[in-house]
Amino acid sequence: MFGSALNPGSLADGAVRWATFESEAMPHVASLFRVALWLTRDTAEAEDLLQETLMEALRSFHRFAQGTNCRAWLVSILYHMQGKRRRTAARLQLVSDAEERIAETTAFEPPTPQNVTDEEVLEALERLPRAFQEVVILADIEEMSYKEIASALEVPVGTVMSRISRGRKLLRAELASYANAHGFGRSTPHQISQKEPLRKP
Amino acid sequence: MQCREFREIADSYLNNELIVETNHGVISHLEQCAECRQELKARRELRGKLRGAFLQSPGNQLPAEFADRLRAQLHDYALGKHGVPPLVSLLGWRSYVRPMPIIWIALAACLLLIIGAGLVLVRQRVVQPKGDEIAVNKQRPTDSLNPAIPVSIVKTELARSAVGDHRDCAVKFRLAEKPIDLEAAGQKYDPVYVNLTKAVLSQRGTGPLDAQFIEAHSCVYQGRRFAHIVLKYRGHLVSFLVTDIEPTKRLQSESDPQVITCSEFDGYKISCFETARHAVFVVSDLTEGDNLALARALAPSVFAHIIRSENNA
């Protein structure tokens, strides 16, 4: 639509390109910044990554199919830009470590605690292994669909579903253990069943 | 739909990622189960809190000055006023999308290694069944109950406890006490628990039917501790439970576990066998024949494991 490179034929082409890009892509800048910040854990690096991402998006904007989800497309580019870092051994180690933690936690499905504060929720999210934080953030905070996340991360949808399920379970387990340690949160399932008898399904 | 199944897909339900039929199943279950309604409400609230906290966190806000500068740069770039902005390193992106030939060579080598390893694994599977699948001997008659076998541990409170543990732990997740790792429990409470999972999963037979391993832990139901291995067989949850009993003088041969069935409790079928110091239960809502067949398929290696452990104790 706009040509393949930023060497447009005329100023008018550039103006049209910018107008379209501004209406489609720019509303997602804040969301992209949050994802970039999470990926880099550093404000300056996140800014650089975001800038690179948007520059590449602008250069490749002719490939974007209008009417589709622009934010998912941008997140996909963001992950491409961060690709080399994503494929390091350190990251794989984190996933492996997570699997061990899962083995310890999936034996019990804790009830979801209530009355937790924002800080406690964010701290619990911070304690999750990165592979699980990633999908929880994209799904629950950025509200991307499983398919969009799979496309951005270049993994099968089944992997996304599995990671999201485990990530949320770990998050609940983190909050439940915190709640138990500090004596707050939802009452135990036994207490609930005494108050509100379970109707057998 | 059971509570366990609901809780596995509850998050996908909240994300509207389920197919219509599954959605109907969820809604139907929620209409009947107050506990799961409460759980869904709590999860919805937790998601809302997580999103709100993350979005409002001061550290996650896009700096306004940077946003303005970025917008101006992009605008100028789109209009061809500037070349590459100073902070941008397009070389990195291009080098990523166009990997150097040596990377392709490395990738090809890895691919060959993976294919080779895969062939070896496939070859091994042909020789013997997969480790995490349990082979069930279909040819064993499932209705060959032996009335002569002493029914010392069936129709007892022990069997009721086994059913209660299956229901409250495996199906409904409502035990008051959090289960602990099975191997750790083996070190602390009962050496029989150590490597019990391996004994269950190492069972072999002919005409295999796959039972899927779900999890293994040690849990307590009404004061009684169990080693609890949860399996899925023909779409049903199955609990394999081991607990200690008062030492008895067993009548049967120690090399031959006598697996028997007994009356159902609360709609769950129970098959069991015992050693000198342990009772073993297989509890599920399978048919009586399937439950017994599964128990019989699992029994030999587990029986040998427990006997070995008891003799070493």
Interface residues (C-beta under 8 A of the other chain):
Chain A: L6 N7 P8 L11 G14 A15 R17 W18 F21 E22 M26 V29 A30 F33 R34 L37 T43 E47 D48 L50 Q51 E52 L54 M55 E56 L58 H80 M81 G83 K84 E104 T106 A107 F108 E109 P110 P111 T112 P113 Q114 V116 D118 E119 V121 L122 L125 V136 I137 A139 D140 I141 E143 S145 Y146 M161 I164 S165 R168 L171 R172 L175 R186 T188 P189 H190 I192 S193 E196 P197 L198 R199 K200 P201
Chain B: M1 Q2 C3 R4 R7 E8 D11 S12 N15 E17 H29 Q32 C33 A34 E35 Q38 E39 A42 R43 E45 L46 R47 K49 L50 R51 G52 A53 F54 L55 Q56 S57 G59 N60 Q61 L62 P63 F66 A67 L70 R71 Q73 L74 H75 Y77 A78 L79 G80 V84 P85 L87 V88 S89 L90 G92 W93 Y96 V97 K172 F173 R174 L175 A176 K178 P179 I180 D181 E215 A216 H217
